[in-house]
């Protein structure tokens, strides 16, 4: 919408996101939800970094703190001791 590319472009984006979500449901790993949650935390921090590099975005302290909280959540999800 921001770049005024039209409804076809918007529709393609909606379809791509929908397909991404559908493909995630087909994963055979019983812990895929955990993997996807960790990916989400990395995605948040990576999105801020992408904006800084590609768009000249300058995050404020709350952006940085939020990204660090997300990465801390990733660490908890991935490395917490669990009974298997």
Protein Blocks (a to p, Z undefined) as FASTA:
>chain_A
ZZonojklmmmmmmmmmmmmmmmmmpmbfklmmmmmmmmmmmmmmmmmmmmmmnopacdf
klmmmmmmmmmmmmmmmmoccdZZ
